[in-house]
């Protein structure tokens, strides 16, 4: 279970660009992620170089969040980016 979230300025800026309804759906999925970061429907997976050490999970089929676990027990994460598959570039 994740107890603490941190957010990059890029993540916060992009999150504000979504509509209120979209943000509510995103927050609902983040709450699911907080309970179980590896829930099957989130499709959480580690990323390859040059983003090695980071993970991503899916909110919608073409809406992803990249993040890193900050503690070995997975109790703290930082969200780096949100968007479509272009966030991998």
Helices and strands as residue ranges (DSSP letters): E 4-7, H 9-16, H 20-35, G 40-42, E 45-46, E 55-60, E 63-69, E 76-83, G 85-88
